């Protein structure tokens, strides 16, 4: 379970990632949100696993897009 002190930083990270993915792919925020919340990368960040929350925005955007490509074929 995630510690309460991480909720605001994780929310901030997620918001930045939504914006970056939206800009990079040209899709609307709702599509980004839906894909993101079902994504393994998001779950790792949310759960505080490893150091995913410390990775650069560009790295996380790249990982999110690659995972979505694998899911979609």
ABEGO torsion letter per residue (X at the ends): XBBAAAAAAAAAAAAAAAAAAAAAAGBBAAAAAAAAAABAAAAAAAAGBEAAAABBAAAAAAAAAAAAAAAAX
